[in-house]
């Protein structure tokens, strides 16, 4: 089989069997296209790569000035491809088998303080858009959901009494997230306005929980634009992405003594090691307080 055929089959396998998200699939396509380009340019046989070829590919990743995490992601994609090819007897060996991931010195995520969250939540007005945006921001912070999960939510996912919501996460894994009183109030107010808006504009009833002015589902891109709009109004100088609400949710829970395993469940992480990054955020905050407050902290 030609390399592009194997890559195509592997991507289909990741989508249909492994159930990876659209975002993950795009990342695999990007990284494997980079590897295919390397093979094509070097006129190499992907089944018979020599150690020098492997080193050349890894060296090329470094010369592109990619971050440590991006290099590791690319190597993981290629290793996964070869593991698949060996498993299904398309090739006999994995030339990347003994290549170790680069120590990336993982960056700590940006987190909003409690007062900064409250500032953002106070900005939406009482229009239809404002009611939707307040419910959206409250839900992001109250549940710690990924933006794609929020975008994919349907009306029927909101449970009776609106105290919990069904979420379909990565790999089609189902979980339930819980929402506090402010989020429930904002969601209830928005749902009332949503019903009136659809009726007044003669729009067909749709299942999406969050909709735009056209009555269609609010996309992840649309959510990012909404967050950026309120960040510009807020005067907060931090660089904030939609994922920042998820980081803030987890960090604030752990700072208040929540069990890390429970936070792992709420975030939908498959491994607790992924959740542990938020304990490091808290430790860095403690170090900063110590350095700034203790008489000998700066020595």
Secondary structure, 3 states (H helix, E strand, C coil): CCHHHHHHHHHHHHHHCCCCCHHHHHHHHHHHHHHHHHHHHCCCCHHHCCHHHHHHHHHHHHHCCCCHHHHHHHHHHHHHHHHHHHHCCCCCCCCCCCCCCCCCCCCCCCCCCHHHHHHHHCCCCCCHHHHHHHHHHHHHHHHCCCHHHHHHCEHHHECHHHCEEEEECHHHCEEEEECCHHHHHHHHHHHHHHHHHHHHCCCCCCCECCECCCCCECCHHHHHHHHHHHHHHHCCCCCCCCHHHHHHHHHHHHHCCCCHHHHHHHHCCCCHHHHCHHHHHHHHHHHHHHHHHCCCCCC
